[in-house]
Amino acid sequence: MILAAVPAGQGCIPLPNQMNTLTITRTDDWHLHLRDGEALAAVVGFSARQFGRAVVMPNLKPPVTTVESARRYRELILGALPAGTAFEPLMTLYLTDDTEPAEIDRASASGFVCGVKYYPAGVTSLARCHDVLARMEELDVVLQLHGEATGGDVDPYDREAAFIERELAALVRRFPRLRIVLEHVTTAAGVEFVRAQGQRIAATLTPQHLLLNRGAMFAGGLHPHLYCLPLLKRERDREALVAAATGGDPRFFLGTDSAPHARDVKESACGCAGVFSAHAAIEFYAQVFEQSGALDRLEGFASHHGADFYGLPRNAGKITLRREAWTVPVSYPFAAGELVPLFAGENLPWRLVPADGRS
């Protein structure tokens, strides 16, 4: 399944003059779900193994809506890290109709909240958040967008384009100095919108949307572990995303949207949306860039662009990838159940070298 969206075999067999190792600046994940409790403990080590930092999503139950709740969640994350791990969680607040400008003041002063996340479920309309958005613009706090229109009149595959037309275009005009990340962009329309803006609008790209089109979810039967929101899109959209990721534009950078759910809630009558990719995230991106002949641009996308956009220093450390075929486990332990990872049981051509140099 790993090559369902690209010509069979492309990028998997070493060719003459291909590099067998790749060392780059330690990477960051600018969109990550870590959950809490036992689920947090089960997955945070995967991200900490390869990423120096991650922007942590606030959609817990209840959601993280205040700086104080973000501080408590951050402490839980740090407490769940494997011993000796150097990993910095960058916290976000969940935007609601009741968010007040004073909370943005506290977020800006906190030193650990890097932005405010918009979900369609949390806000009646972005127009109702004018005062909060104005304060974010004033204090240069980043707005992270789940950019989908969710009205019943919108086809699920057209939600991103509809959001751009109905909400985002007007938002950018109204707040021209507001820094915005259109998270997990999935369509050619989304790529074109970002490219048409200035340097204050950026987008993250996930491994599943770069590697797969919507046909993969239905190939040989329904694959619930590929169900995510936004949905996998058409092949022409996937191609536009790959071009954006590998083209060197600093407004596009790595954001896995890795979102773990236990097997039983994925394989159910009303399965949860989310793909777990943290176990092999940088390996997936390396495959995308190699398939495009752009491995020399992976470091910019994975290690430089996001840090530069958020105004943070680039990581000082390095990671190394080695050309080494390996098989993704069919599952990982997850709280009281198990977690099925992206491309479970499939072979990958690149492998992250552990810090001790051993496989």
Secondary structure, DSSP 8 states (H G I E B T S, - for coil): -TTTTS-TTTTTS--TT--SEEEEE-EEEEEE---SHHHHHHHHHHHHHHEEEEEE----SS---SHHHHHHHHHHHHHHS-TT---EEEEEEE--TT--HHHHHHHHHHSSEEEEEE-TTT-S-GGGGHHHHHHHHHHT-EEEE------TTS-GGGHHHHHIIIIIHHHHHH-TT--EEETT--SHHHHHHHHTS-TTEEEEE-HHHHH--GGGGGTTS--GGG--SS----HHHHHHHHHHHHS--TTEEE---B----HHHHSSTT-------GGGHHHHHHHHHHHTT-GGGHHIIIIIHHHHHHT----S-EEEEEEEEEE--S-EEETTEEE--TTTT-EEEEEE--TTS--
